[in-house]
Amino acid sequence: MQKDGDPGRQPGKRLASGKQDKPPKEPKPKKPGRLTRQQKFLIALAAVLAVGVVGVAAWQSLFVRPDLSAEKEPPVTVDPDTGETEEVEEIDWGEGTRPRSEGERKSEDYYTVLILGRDTGGGGNTDTMLLASYDVTNQKATVMSIPRDTMVNVPWDIKKINSVYNYYGGGDRGIQYLYKEISQLVGFEPDFQVIVEWEAVGEIVDAMGGVWFDVPRNMDYEDPYQDLSIHLKKGYQLLDGEQAMGVVRFRDGANGYKDGDIGRIGTQQAFLKAVLEQLLKLENITKINQLVEVFQKNVTTDLSLQNIFWFAKSAIQGGLKVENVNFVTMPGNYNAYAYSRSVSKMLGKYSVQSYVTPYPNELLELVNNELSPYVEVFTKSDLDIMTVNSNGSVSSSTGHVEDSQATNTTAYWKSLWEPKEEEKPEEPVTDENGNLLDPETGEIIGNVNGGTSDGSGTGTVTDPGTGGTTPGSGESTGPETGNWPLDPVTGEPLPPEMVYPEDGTTADLGTGDGTDAVPGADGETAAGPGTDGTTADPGTSDGGFSIIGPPPAA
């Protein structure tokens, strides 16, 4: 019997068991492999490279170089109730010189940024103003602090720079006009602006794990209105966010700075150096997420987050050192005083306001050498620098002052507040004999008795009835005929009751020496205005004329 698979066995033959014998299965041919081992390796390598490229691209996308040629979108305001946005009006540069905004740059990557610290707890004032320039190419930076009392060229009375933000209603519009005033002050428009809410300072410090800082003095201050409580001891210490906020805000108090805001600026600059030095350390890169969160919540800027990262990477990789960052305060006169109309009106007396006014030469040098990004050199007329002159008037380096009233001198303003003397009646002009004189021509216009005081009887008197004159005749006549005594001051005829007293006594018209000028009832004769004590006779020269008794009948 053949076995299955024997050569003599016929395929398909029914076996004795009754089952049909199946033909043997032939092996399937092997399919050729789609990829060789080498090809698989190359694909794996390409995938790794692709992931790397994508990762690098994603990494590089985090760092975007700021584009100075891009047109900036106009700022907008957001209605807190409706959420609707509205574009802020364009800046009105006024009649002054418009700041420079373009030109050849000192280096390829030279940027300027205006940094404003807004204190929401203090009414939204922008008391902290920093103008920074960063030469990325040469890894040098300058940060200039602008004192809040700096005088700027504005049309209202109190011209302090920190009044600009609130004068224009705060918000984006207030920031826009503050940007304008600082631009005019230094002669060029900063490339970008950053508005930092004060709360961010504390949050940044907390995100960094604290900041080591040498507190320059004991700081104790309480202000319930601003919910501000500062209590720090002098010395080198690790500050948390709340303590850091106290350091940068402290100014007044029992142990406050003698120079007020200027002392605070010095401490703020030292604190910023400490923060910058510690931020530039590589270990802080691991805290980037916390810092970004603080940034997005408390910072408003026309720089993108990627731009900020680019600056940070440039500083760290470029080796920017704190000693290459120059912190300065605007050079100026910190004891300038100018008249204030509003304060004077409020106090009811002549009053002044204190200002910080820039030193023109020093500020111009700082702008040209360290702050301006442009190769072209500025002159004083390019900068809007305000000065209080020795006579108290205010002037600008541009030659134009927005508030024309401020150009008046101290003498002018003081004269408005000097007490006014009561006007006294003019004294009659008389000659040595007591005759009334015309103040313009010097001619005699009359005297008390209508004649001369020497009794010569040559004078003439005005007839109050006819307006004519009666030469001296020696006769005593009534007021109708004209020979009637005149008031020595006014030149008008005396009333009858003064010439003819009711008791019928003689009317004494004065002795001429001023001691007996009121008609009396003592029976004396009518004395004239002469100095010799004799009686003045309006018509005769014998000096014996007198008026006795009641007036003549009409």
C-alpha positions as CSV (number, residue, x, y, z in Angstrom):
1,M,0.0,0.0,0.0
2,Q,1.2,3.4,-0.9
3,K,1.3,6.0,1.7
4,D,0.0,9.4,1.2
5,G,2.6,11.4,-0.5
6,D,4.2,8.5,-2.1
7,P,5.1,9.0,-5.8
8,G,2.9,6.1,-6.9
9,R,-0.1,7.5,-5.2
10,Q,-2.6,9.2,-7.5
11,P,-4.0,12.4,-6.4
12,G,-7.7,12.4,-5.9
13,K,-8.1,8.7,-5.6
14,R,-10.7,7.5,-3.2
15,L,-9.2,5.7,-0.3
16,A,-10.3,2.4,1.2
17,S,-11.8,4.3,4.1
18,G,-14.1,5.9,1.6
19,K,-12.6,9.3,2.0
20,Q,-11.2,11.1,-1.0
21,D,-7.6,11.8,-1.0
22,K,-6.8,15.6,-1.2
23,P,-4.0,16.9,-3.4
24,P,-1.1,18.3,-1.4
25,K,-1.0,22.1,-0.8
26,E,1.6,24.0,-2.7
27,P,3.5,26.8,-0.7
28,K,2.4,30.4,-1.5
29,P,5.1,32.5,-3.1
30,K,6.6,35.2,-0.8
31,K,5.7,38.8,-1.5
32,P,8.7,41.1,-1.9
33,G,9.1,43.6,1.1
34,R,7.8,47.2,0.5
35,L,10.7,48.9,2.3
36,T,14.1,47.7,2.9
37,R,15.8,48.0,6.3
38,Q,17.9,50.9,5.0
39,Q,14.8,52.7,3.7
40,K,13.1,52.3,7.1
41,F,16.1,53.8,8.8
42,L,16.1,56.8,6.4
43,I,12.4,57.3,7.1
44,A,12.9,57.2,10.8
45,L,15.7,59.7,10.5
46,A,13.6,62.0,8.4
47,A,10.8,61.8,10.9
48,V,13.1,62.8,13.7
49,L,14.4,65.6,11.6
50,A,10.9,66.7,10.8
51,V,10.0,66.8,14.5
52,G,13.1,68.8,15.2
53,V,12.3,71.2,12.4
54,V,8.8,71.7,13.7
55,G,10.1,72.1,17.2
56,V,12.6,74.7,16.1
57,A,10.0,76.5,14.1
58,A,7.6,76.4,17.0
59,W,10.4,77.6,19.3
60,Q,11.4,80.3,16.8
61,S,7.8,81.5,16.5
62,L,8.0,82.5,20.2
63,F,10.6,85.1,19.4
64,V,9.5,87.7,16.9
65,R,11.6,90.7,16.1
66,P,9.6,94.0,16.5
67,D,8.8,95.5,13.1
68,L,9.4,99.2,13.1
69,S,8.0,99.6,9.6
70,A,4.6,98.2,10.4
71,E,1.8,100.8,10.6
72,K,0.4,101.0,14.2
73,E,-3.3,100.6,14.6
74,P,-5.0,103.5,16.3
75,P,-5.7,103.0,20.0
76,V,-9.3,102.2,21.0
77,T,-11.4,102.6,24.1
78,V,-13.8,99.9,25.4
79,D,-17.1,100.8,26.9
80,P,-17.2,98.8,30.2
81,D,-21.0,98.4,30.0
82,T,-21.6,97.6,26.4
83,G,-18.2,96.2,25.4
84,E,-18.2,98.3,22.3
85,T,-14.9,99.7,21.1
86,E,-14.3,103.2,19.7
87,E,-11.1,104.6,18.1
88,V,-9.3,107.3,20.0
89,E,-9.0,110.6,18.2
90,E,-5.6,111.3,16.6
91,I,-3.1,113.3,18.5
92,D,-3.4,117.1,18.1
93,W,0.3,118.3,18.2
94,G,-0.8,121.9,18.5
95,E,1.4,124.8,17.3
96,G,4.6,123.3,18.7
97,T,7.2,121.3,16.8
98,R,6.1,117.8,16.0
99,P,8.5,115.2,17.3
100,R,10.7,113.1,15.0
101,S,9.3,109.7,14.1
102,E,11.6,108.4,11.4
103,G,15.1,108.6,10.1
104,E,18.4,106.7,9.9
105,R,18.9,104.6,13.1
106,K,22.1,104.4,15.1
107,S,22.1,100.6,14.7
108,E,20.0,97.9,13.0
109,D,18.2,97.0,16.2
110,Y,17.9,100.1,18.2
111,Y,14.5,100.5,20.0
112,T,12.8,103.0,22.3
113,V,10.0,102.2,24.7
114,L,7.9,104.4,27.0
115,I,7.0,102.6,30.2
116,L,4.3,104.0,32.4
117,G,3.3,102.8,35.8
118,R,-0.3,103.3,36.5
119,D,-1.4,103.3,40.2
120,T,-5.0,102.1,40.2
121,G,-5.0,102.4,44.0
122,G,-4.1,106.1,43.8
123,G,-6.8,107.2,41.4
124,G,-5.1,106.0,38.2
125,N,-2.2,108.5,38.3
126,T,0.8,107.8,36.2
127,D,3.4,108.8,38.7
128,T,6.1,106.5,37.3
129,M,7.3,107.4,33.8
130,L,10.4,105.7,32.2
131,L,11.8,106.3,28.8
132,A,14.0,103.4,27.8
133,S,16.3,102.9,24.8
134,Y,17.8,99.4,24.0
135,D,20.6,99.1,21.5
136,V,20.3,95.3,20.9
137,T,23.2,95.3,18.4
138,N,25.7,96.7,21.0
139,Q,23.9,95.4,24.1
140,K,23.5,98.8,25.8
141,A,20.5,100.3,27.4
142,T,19.5,103.6,29.1
143,V,16.4,104.1,31.2
144,M,15.5,107.7,32.1
145,S,13.0,108.5,34.9
146,I,10.8,111.5,34.4
147,P,9.7,113.2,37.6
148,R,6.0,113.5,38.0
149,D,6.3,117.3,38.7
150,T,8.1,118.0,35.4
151,M,6.6,121.1,33.7
152,V,5.3,120.5,30.3
153,N,3.8,122.8,27.6
154,V,0.1,122.5,28.1
155,P,-2.7,125.1,27.9
156,W,-4.0,124.7,31.5
157,D,-2.8,126.3,34.7
158,I,-1.0,123.6,36.7
159,K,1.5,122.1,34.1
160,K,2.8,119.0,35.9
161,I,3.2,116.1,33.6
162,N,1.3,113.7,35.9
163,S,-1.8,115.8,35.4
164,V,-2.0,115.0,31.7
165,Y,-3.4,111.5,32.0
166,N,-6.4,112.5,34.2
167,Y,-7.0,115.8,32.4
168,Y,-7.8,113.9,29.2
169,G,-10.1,111.5,31.0
170,G,-7.6,108.6,31.6
171,G,-7.8,105.4,29.7
172,D,-6.3,105.1,26.2
173,R,-6.9,108.8,25.5
174,G,-5.1,109.9,28.6
175,I,-2.2,107.6,27.8
176,Q,-2.1,108.9,24.2
177,Y,-1.8,112.5,25.3
178,L,0.8,111.6,27.9
179,Y,2.7,109.9,25.1
180,K,2.4,113.2,23.2
181,E,3.8,115.4,26.0
182,I,6.8,113.1,26.6
183,S,7.5,112.9,22.9
184,Q,7.6,116.6,22.6
185,L,9.8,116.9,25.7
186,V,12.5,114.7,24.2
187,G,12.0,115.5,20.6
188,F,11.1,112.1,19.2
189,E,8.3,109.6,19.4
190,P,9.1,106.4,21.3
191,D,8.7,103.2,19.1
192,F,6.5,101.4,21.6
193,Q,4.7,102.0,24.9
194,V,4.1,99.7,27.9
195,I,1.5,100.5,30.6
196,V,2.0,98.5,33.8
197,E,-0.5,98.3,36.5
198,W,1.2,98.6,39.9
199,E,-0.2,95.3,41.0
200,A,2.1,93.6,38.5
201,V,5.2,94.5,40.4
202,G,4.2,92.4,43.4
203,E,3.0,89.5,41.2
204,I,6.2,89.5,39.1
205,V,8.3,89.3,42.3
206,D,6.1,86.5,43.7
207,A,6.5,84.6,40.3
208,M,10.3,85.0,40.6
209,G,10.2,83.6,44.1
210,G,11.1,86.9,45.7
211,V,13.8,89.5,45.0
212,W,16.9,90.2,47.1
213,F,17.2,93.9,47.7
214,D,19.0,96.3,50.0
215,V,16.2,98.5,51.5
216,P,17.9,101.9,51.9
217,R,15.9,103.1,55.0
218,N,13.2,102.2,57.5
219,M,9.9,102.6,55.8
220,D,6.7,103.3,57.8
221,Y,3.6,104.7,56.2
222,E,-0.2,104.2,56.6
223,D,-2.8,105.4,54.0
224,P,-6.3,103.9,54.6
225,Y,-7.6,105.8,51.6
226,Q,-5.3,103.8,49.2
227,D,-5.4,100.7,51.5
228,L,-1.6,101.2,51.8
229,S,0.3,99.9,54.8
230,I,4.2,100.0,54.5
231,H,6.4,98.7,57.3
232,L,9.9,97.7,56.3
233,K,13.3,97.7,58.1
234,K,16.4,98.9,56.5
235,G,18.9,96.3,55.1
236,Y,19.5,93.6,52.6
237,Q,16.6,91.1,52.5
238,L,14.4,88.8,50.4
239,L,11.3,90.8,49.5
240,D,8.0,89.1,48.6
241,G,5.5,90.8,46.3
242,E,3.7,92.8,48.9
243,Q,7.0,94.1,50.4
244,A,8.3,95.0,47.0
245,M,5.2,97.0,46.3
246,G,5.8,98.9,49.5
247,V,9.4,99.7,48.5
248,V,8.5,101.2,45.1
249,R,5.5,103.1,46.4
250,F,7.1,104.6,49.6
251,R,7.7,108.3,49.5
252,D,6.2,110.1,52.5
253,G,5.7,109.4,56.2
254,A,7.6,110.3,59.4
255,N,10.8,108.9,57.9
256,G,10.0,109.7,54.3
257,Y,12.4,111.1,51.7
258,K,13.4,114.7,52.3
259,D,13.3,115.2,48.5
260,G,10.0,113.4,48.1
261,D,9.5,112.0,44.6
262,I,13.1,112.3,43.7
263,G,14.2,110.1,46.6
264,R,11.6,107.5,45.6
265,I,12.8,107.5,42.0
266,G,16.3,106.6,43.2
267,T,15.0,103.7,45.2
268,Q,12.8,102.5,42.3
269,Q,15.8,102.5,39.9
270,A,17.9,100.5,42.4
271,F,15.0,98.0,42.8
272,L,14.6,97.7,39.0
273,K,18.3,96.9,38.7
274,A,17.9,94.1,41.2
275,V,14.9,92.7,39.4
276,L,16.6,92.9,36.0
277,E,19.8,91.2,37.3
278,Q,17.8,88.3,38.7
279,L,15.5,88.0,35.7
280,L,18.5,87.6,33.4
281,K,19.6,84.5,35.2
282,L,18.9,81.3,33.3
283,E,17.1,79.6,36.1
284,N,14.3,82.0,35.8
285,I,13.5,80.6,32.3
286,T,11.7,77.8,34.1
287,K,9.3,80.4,35.5
288,I,8.3,81.7,32.1
289,N,4.7,80.5,32.4
290,Q,4.0,82.4,35.6
291,L,5.6,85.5,34.2
292,V,3.6,85.4,31.1
293,E,0.4,85.0,33.1
294,V,1.3,88.2,35.1
295,F,2.2,90.0,31.9
296,Q,-1.1,89.2,30.2
297,K,-3.2,90.3,33.2
298,N,-1.4,93.5,34.1
299,V,0.3,94.9,31.1
300,T,-1.1,96.8,28.1
301,T,1.2,97.4,25.2
302,D,1.5,97.7,21.5
303,L,4.3,95.0,21.6
304,S,3.3,91.4,21.1
305,L,4.2,88.7,23.6
306,Q,6.5,87.3,21.0
307,N,8.2,90.7,20.8
308,I,8.8,90.7,24.5
309,F,10.3,87.2,24.3
310,W,12.6,88.4,21.5
311,F,13.9,91.2,23.7
312,A,14.4,88.8,26.6
313,K,16.2,86.2,24.4
314,S,18.3,89.0,22.9
315,A,19.3,90.2,26.3
316,I,20.2,86.7,27.7
317,Q,21.9,85.3,24.6
318,G,23.6,88.7,23.9
319,G,25.0,88.9,27.3
320,L,23.4,92.1,28.5
321,K,24.8,93.0,31.9
322,V,23.3,95.3,34.5
323,E,26.4,97.5,34.4
324,N,25.5,98.1,30.7
325,V,22.1,99.5,31.7
326,N,22.3,103.2,32.6
327,F,19.6,104.3,35.0
328,V,19.3,108.1,35.1
329,T,16.9,110.8,36.3
330,M,16.0,113.7,34.0
331,P,18.5,116.4,34.7
332,G,16.7,119.5,35.9
333,N,15.9,122.2,38.4
334,Y,13.9,120.6,41.2
335,N,13.0,123.9,42.9
336,A,11.3,126.0,40.2
337,Y,8.2,128.0,41.2
338,A,5.6,129.6,38.9
339,Y,2.4,131.5,39.6
340,S,-0.8,129.5,39.8
341,R,-4.1,131.1,38.9
342,S,-6.2,128.3,40.3
343,V,-4.4,127.9,43.6
344,S,-4.3,131.7,44.1
345,K,-8.1,131.9,43.5
346,M,-8.7,129.0,45.9
347,L,-6.6,130.5,48.7
348,G,-7.5,134.1,48.0
349,K,-3.9,135.3,47.7
350,Y,-0.9,135.2,45.5
351,S,0.3,131.6,45.3
352,V,2.8,129.5,43.3
353,Q,3.3,125.9,42.3
354,S,6.6,124.0,42.5
355,Y,7.9,122.3,39.4
356,V,10.8,120.3,38.0
357,T,12.1,122.1,34.9
358,P,14.7,120.3,32.7
359,Y,18.2,121.7,32.3
360,P,18.2,122.3,28.5
361,N,21.9,121.6,27.7
362,E,22.1,118.4,29.9
363,L,18.8,117.0,28.6
364,L,19.8,117.7,25.0
365,E,23.1,115.9,25.5
366,L,21.4,112.9,27.1
367,V,18.9,112.7,24.2
368,N,21.5,112.9,21.5
369,N,24.0,110.4,23.1
370,E,21.8,107.8,24.8
371,L,18.1,108.1,24.2
372,S,17.4,109.0,20.6
373,P,17.5,106.1,18.1
374,Y,18.4,108.5,15.3
375,V,21.7,109.4,13.8
376,E,20.6,113.0,13.1
377,V,21.5,115.4,15.9
378,F,18.8,117.3,17.8
379,T,18.9,121.0,18.7
380,K,17.2,122.8,21.6
381,S,14.4,124.0,19.4
382,D,13.6,120.3,18.6
383,L,12.8,119.7,22.3
384,D,9.9,121.3,24.1
385,I,11.7,122.3,27.3
386,M,9.9,124.6,29.7
387,T,11.7,127.1,31.8
388,V,10.7,129.5,34.6
389,N,12.6,132.7,34.0
390,S,14.1,135.0,36.7
391,N,11.2,137.4,36.3
392,G,8.7,134.6,37.0
393,S,7.5,134.2,33.4
394,V,7.4,130.8,31.6
395,S,9.0,130.1,28.3
396,S,9.6,127.1,25.9
397,S,12.7,126.2,24.0
398,T,10.5,126.0,20.9
399,G,9.5,129.7,21.2
400,H,5.8,128.8,21.6
401,V,3.9,128.6,25.0
402,E,0.5,126.9,24.9
403,D,-0.8,129.0,27.9
404,S,-0.2,132.6,26.9
405,Q,-1.1,133.8,30.4
406,A,1.9,132.0,31.8
407,T,4.2,134.4,30.0
408,N,3.3,137.2,32.4
409,T,5.8,138.2,35.1
410,T,5.7,137.8,38.8
411,A,5.3,141.5,39.2
412,Y,2.2,141.5,37.0
413,W,0.6,138.7,39.0
414,K,1.5,140.2,42.4
415,S,0.0,143.5,41.3
416,L,-3.4,141.8,40.9
417,W,-3.3,140.7,44.6
418,E,-2.0,143.9,46.2
419,P,-4.7,145.7,48.3
420,K,-6.2,148.7,46.5
421,E,-6.0,152.1,48.3
422,E,-9.3,154.1,48.6
423,E,-9.4,156.9,46.2
424,K,-9.2,160.3,47.9
425,P,-11.0,163.4,46.5
426,E,-8.7,165.6,44.6
427,E,-7.4,168.6,46.6
428,P,-8.3,172.0,45.0
429,V,-5.4,173.6,43.3
430,T,-4.7,177.0,44.8
431,D,-2.0,179.6,44.6
432,E,-0.1,181.1,47.5
433,N,-2.9,183.5,48.2
434,G,-5.5,180.8,48.3
435,N,-7.0,181.5,44.9
436,L,-8.6,178.5,43.1
437,L,-6.6,177.7,40.0
438,D,-7.6,175.7,36.8
439,P,-5.4,172.5,37.1
440,E,-4.8,172.5,33.4
441,T,-4.2,176.2,32.6
442,G,-3.1,177.5,36.0
443,E,-5.5,180.5,35.7
444,I,-7.4,181.8,38.7
445,I,-11.0,180.7,38.7
446,G,-12.2,182.2,42.0
447,N,-11.9,182.2,45.8
448,V,-14.1,182.2,48.8
449,N,-15.2,185.8,48.6
450,G,-14.9,186.3,44.8
451,G,-12.1,188.8,45.2
452,T,-8.4,188.7,45.9
453,S,-7.1,187.9,49.4
454,D,-5.1,191.1,49.6
455,G,-8.2,193.3,49.8
456,S,-7.3,195.1,46.5
457,G,-10.8,194.6,45.3
458,T,-9.7,193.9,41.8
459,G,-11.1,190.3,41.4
460,T,-14.2,189.4,39.6
461,V,-16.9,187.0,40.8
462,T,-19.3,184.8,38.8
463,D,-23.0,185.8,39.0
464,P,-24.8,182.6,39.9
465,G,-28.0,184.0,38.5
466,T,-26.8,185.5,35.2
467,G,-23.4,183.9,34.7
468,G,-21.9,187.4,34.3
469,T,-19.3,189.1,36.4
470,T,-19.5,192.2,38.5
471,P,-16.3,194.2,39.1
472,G,-15.6,195.1,42.6
473,S,-17.9,198.0,43.6
474,G,-17.9,197.8,47.3
475,E,-21.6,197.0,47.3
476,S,-23.2,194.1,49.1
477,T,-25.6,192.3,46.9
478,G,-27.7,189.2,47.0
479,P,-27.2,186.0,45.0
480,E,-29.3,187.3,42.1
481,T,-26.9,190.2,41.4
482,G,-23.7,188.2,41.5
483,N,-21.6,189.7,44.3
484,W,-22.0,186.6,46.5
485,P,-19.3,184.6,48.4
486,L,-18.2,181.3,46.8
487,D,-17.2,178.0,48.3
488,P,-13.4,177.9,48.4
489,V,-13.4,174.2,47.3
490,T,-16.1,173.9,44.7
491,G,-16.2,177.5,43.5
492,E,-20.0,177.4,43.8
493,P,-22.0,180.1,45.6
494,L,-22.5,179.4,49.3
495,P,-26.1,178.7,50.5
496,P,-27.8,181.7,52.2
497,E,-28.0,180.0,55.6
498,M,-24.2,179.9,55.6
499,V,-23.9,183.6,54.8
500,Y,-26.9,184.8,56.8
501,P,-27.2,182.7,60.0
502,E,-30.7,182.6,61.5
503,D,-29.6,184.6,64.6
504,G,-28.6,187.5,62.5
505,T,-25.0,187.5,63.5
506,T,-22.1,188.0,61.2
507,A,-21.2,185.0,58.9
508,D,-17.5,184.2,59.4
509,L,-16.2,182.8,56.1
510,G,-12.8,181.9,57.4
511,T,-9.5,183.6,58.3
512,G,-7.5,182.1,55.5
513,D,-5.4,179.9,57.8
514,G,-7.8,177.0,57.8
515,T,-8.7,177.3,61.5
516,D,-11.9,179.2,61.1
517,A,-13.4,178.0,57.9
518,V,-17.0,177.4,59.0
519,P,-19.4,180.3,59.3
520,G,-20.0,181.0,62.9
521,A,-22.4,183.0,65.0
522,D,-19.8,184.9,67.0
523,G,-20.3,188.3,65.5
524,E,-17.0,188.4,63.7
525,T,-16.6,190.0,60.4
526,A,-16.5,187.9,57.2
527,A,-12.8,187.1,56.9
528,G,-11.3,186.3,53.5
529,P,-9.0,183.5,52.5
530,G,-5.9,185.7,52.9
531,T,-3.0,184.7,55.0
532,D,-2.6,188.1,56.7
533,G,-5.7,187.6,58.8
534,T,-7.4,190.7,57.4
535,T,-10.9,190.8,56.3
536,A,-11.4,190.1,52.6
537,D,-13.6,192.7,50.9
538,P,-15.0,191.4,47.6
539,G,-15.6,194.9,46.3
540,T,-13.5,197.4,48.2
541,S,-10.0,197.5,49.5
542,D,-10.6,198.7,53.0
543,G,-11.0,195.2,54.4
544,G,-14.1,196.1,56.4
545,F,-16.7,194.4,54.4
546,S,-19.1,192.2,56.4
547,I,-22.4,190.6,55.9
548,I,-24.8,191.1,58.8
549,G,-28.4,190.2,59.3
550,P,-30.8,188.1,57.3
551,P,-30.6,187.8,53.6
552,P,-32.2,190.5,51.5
553,A,-35.8,190.0,50.4
554,A,-36.3,188.4,47.1
